[in-house]
Amino acid sequence: MAASLYIVVEGEDPGFDIFVNGHTLARNEDTLERLAERLRVSPLLEFFSADENSMALLLEQGAGNPEWADHLPKPQWFDPATGLVTICALIHFLDDTPAALGSETASALVELREYERVLRKASQRNLRWHLAVSWR
């Protein structure tokens, strides 16, 4: 089962495309977490929050127990500026150290730049965000 880390923006329709791939980032999350700690920025999963929509998707995909939905905490939302600190630090490091993720560095950079694009647009519109996980 392949995982994907994707961005959820607060509200019904943010007015822009929020699609990000997130497969490479999910596959390399452990390495990226250690890298973020080295760079003294928040790891990506610190921006994770479950909401009803993402949990419904997980249940549709056969992951998890339907009783989860009855006990979910309210979703946490983050300021895009805090996410951009992490995303930009990771981009700069991977640009300077292309061997950091081996053959997946280029793909990770593409995905991080997708995240950056979405978070910059969310920031311009004063919208908060969080990461969610999808398994396929």
Secondary structure by P-SEA (a helix, b strand, c coil): cbbbbbbbbccccccccccccaaaaaaaaaaaaaaaaaaccccccccccccaaaaaaaaaacccccccccccccbbbbcaaaaaaaaaaaaaaaaacccccccaaaaaaaaaaaaaaaaaaaaaaccccbbbbbcc
